[in-house]
Amino acid sequence: MYWVTTLKNVFEKIKQSKHLPQLPQVMLKLVKVCSNDKANIEELIEIISTDPSLTSKLFQIISSPYVNFPKEVNNIKTAVVYLGLDTIKNIAISSSAMHFFSLSKKLPGFDIIGFWYHSYKCGLIAGKIARENNLPDPDAFFLAGLLHDIGRLVLMQTFPKEYGTILQTAVSEKQMTQAEMVLFGVDTSQVSAWLFSHWNLSSLTSEAVFFTDESLDKIGEELVHGKIIYMANIFSGPAPMEDISWLLPLTGISEIRIGQILAEAEDEVLEMAKNLGIKLQASGDKDADGAIALEMKNLALFHGTLQNLLGARDIPAVLDIIQKGLKIIFNVSRVFFFFLDGKKKILTGNCSPEDKNYKIVRRIAVPMSNRTSLLVKSLTTCTIQTSFQTSKDTKSAISDTRIIRLLETGGVYCIPIVLRGEGLGVMVLGVDKDFLSNLNLNRGLLTLFSKQAGMCIQNIGFHREYAANVSEKKMEAYATLTDKVIHEINNPISIIKNYLETLSLKLPDKHPAQEELSIVGEEVFRVSSLIEGLSSFSKPKIGGFELIDINRLCTGLFDVLEKTILLPRQIQSDIHLGSGIPDIKTDGNGLKQVIINLVKNAAEAMKNGGKIDIQTRFLPESAKIFIDEKKRLSGSIEICIRDNGPGIKSCIKEKLFEPYNSTKTGKNSGLGLTIVHSIVKELGGQIICDSKQGQGTCFSIYLPITPNRPAS
């Protein structure tokens, strides 16, 4: 290849050019397919085959010394199979995001859609002629035809300023080739052949591409590869039917069959253009290019947001990612979330903690019975609802009006969060009327976005609920088993007690056997005590519910605990009482037992002293206000017992509330937290433990102000 040595400097500079232009519609199609979990190799190959630039990127990678592919690659399928779907997806997404239409901005006079039309048609014709002649590996001919002009893109990318002058003066293919030789010392076909060689493609293929601009006399002396690419290049030009007669000597195919091949190729090009959304007659449509650019950008950003969603570990993180994604992709400044509480049949509000109305939104609730609410309509019908589509005569729900005021926008755009037919909630976007059309154009992407968000929310909720259910089922199983054990043991114990009393009465007071009977009686009593301990967690003794002042209860209890348990162990203590805590309806004695057990456990763990704090507070976001009705849900209170002790070992923490899971020994050891859990559950509340070894432990008790006691 003589041009490689004589034009070394030109090709060295070309090597430094890393980016080739992409046909945006092809990249758009590829990104959409890549976002589908059911994408397959054949589908990707079909799309990749339509884009010369993308195909060249594949061969740049496959020919890299870092890949070290053991055999020659002559077709797209081999490259795709070797690189794998993940690599292809990465190429598609990164290329579409970083280099969209970069060449068209540098060289606005270049018709990249016309370039695509010619290249793709040339590849189709070359492959069809190869099949007609029963040549091996017709895909290699398609590849050569598709990429025969890739050198032009490389020259444009490497020398954009110089090539701009060519585009201004040259009006025909011949003039462009001549101008390339004058400016660069090489033309398109030579650069294409050099690239083929650089990519380690077949030497026959690179030779065929090299001679596409030769005269008919010289090409007649070349091998069949060169003849086929030469013919395909001319047949994909502006007047293919006029060239059939003088090209026939290069092939044994009849003139009629050649005409059929050209017609078939043209139909396939038009069909592909239609599928990709390419307007061949309006390739310079800047508005269309701008729309494609916007959608490409949205898809690339959307992909990044989805990646972040997959890494979210809790609901606040999911909401934060969704909010930022909507801001970046759709320029939506504010969004509220309303999640369905199936038990209470209400939609409860939530939003970013950074939102100035965060506290207000967290207290808002919309009952599912309110059929006039756009939020309820959106979730029940699984459709997007907007306040701008309602007529003037239709009376808006009070909740919709107030939510719009909180969003400080002209209206709302409600997107249901539905997954596998299950309604999870609604995303409420604050929008103005002039922004509505943009969202409507992206309804498909917004729906997909909400589904992905729903999937993440449901997965997080499922894992939490599953863990809670497993724990509850274990406790229920323990309780059921304990009830049976207690019942079975109590009967023989009662009989043994009766017989011991009978024997004791029959014998004289000073009989030697009386001492043995007394020892047996004490052991039977110890067994009874153990059984009573089991009964306390199986069926905790909860009295009648009454209104309790939590702060007063904790203060009185704190004084007793401080004197009897904490000070003797040199443990400092403090109590922080929240303001505005309403009286709650609960069992005071049961709650005292819970607090005593937790404080006692913490004190026993701190053998060298430490500190224990008790804190109470009302959870304002738990008190929900129905906007449309003069009604509210009372909410919950929290009692925290925190220590700076050694923390709980992970092996203990995993089974924290299970019976006999303890490091202590002695009577009823390991039942304390089990009893605490059972009592809190009977009070209609919840207890959560947060502990890290070496950093202390915090038990948080959540109690409803007006509880619904669990069924027996």
SULRAUR-V178366 format. One line per field, one symbol per residue. ss: DSSP state (a for helix, b for strand, c for the rest). psi: psi as a letter, one per 20 degrees, with the letter a starting at -180 (. if undefined). Layout:
ss = ???
psi = ???
//
This chain:
ss = caaaaacaaaaaaaaacccccccaaaaaaaaaaaccccccaaaaaaaacccaaaaaaaaaaacccccccccccccaaaaaaaacaaaaaaaaaaaaaacccaaaaacccccaaaaaaaaaaaaaaaaaaaaacccccaaaaaaaaacccaaaaaaaaacaaaaaaaaaacccaaaaaaaaaaaacccaaaaaaaaaaaccccaaaaaaaacccccaaaaccccaaaaaaaaaaaaccccaaaaaaaaaaaccccaaaaaaaaaaaaaaaaaaaaaacccaaacccaaaaaaaaaaaaaaaaaaaaaaaaaccccaaaaaaaaaaaaaaaaccccbbbbbbbccccbbbbbcccccccaaaaacbbbbccccccaaaaaaaacccbbaaaccccccccaaaaaaaaaacccbbbbbbbbbccbbbbbbbbbbcaaaaaaaaacaaaaaaaaaaaaaaaaaaaaaaaaaaaaaaaaaaaaaaaaaaaaaaaaaaaaaaaaaaaaaaaaccccccaaaaaaaaaaaaaaaaaaaaaaaaaacccccccbbbcaaaaaaaaaaaaaaaaaaaacbbbbbbbccccccbbbcaaaaaaaaaaaaaaaaaaccccbbbbbbbbbbaaaccbbccccbbcccbbbbbbbbccccccaaaaccccccccccccccccccaaaaaaaaaaacccbbbbbbbcccbbbbbbbbbcbcccccc
psi = nhhhhhlghghhhhhiohpqqqohhghggghgghiphjprghggggghiiogghghhghgghiqhhglpirpojrhgggggghqggggggggghghhhkokhhhhhmiipnhhhgggggghggggghghghhjkqqmhhhhgggghjhjhhghggghhmhgghhhghhhpirgghggghghghijraghggghgggghjkrphhghgghhkhjrrhghhhirrhghgghgghgghjahmhhiiggiihiiqjqqhghghgggggggghghgggghikpohilikohgghhgggghggggghgghggghhhipirghgghgggghghgggjkohqpqpoqpnhgilrppqqaphiphkghghiiqqoqiiniiphggggghikqpqqiiiqrhippqqhggghhgghhlrhaqopoqnpplipphappopoqrhiighghhhkgghhghghggghggghgghggghggggggghghgggggggggggghhhghgggggghgggghhhqqhjphihghhggggghhhhghgghhghhhhgnqnpbqprppogggghgghggghghhggghjlpqqqpopqqkoqqqoaoggghghgggggggggghhnhkrbppqppqqpnhiioppohiqmqqpharrpopoprkairpqhhhhhlgjqqknqirrapkpjighgggggggghjjaqpppopppiiaqppppppqgnqopqq.
//
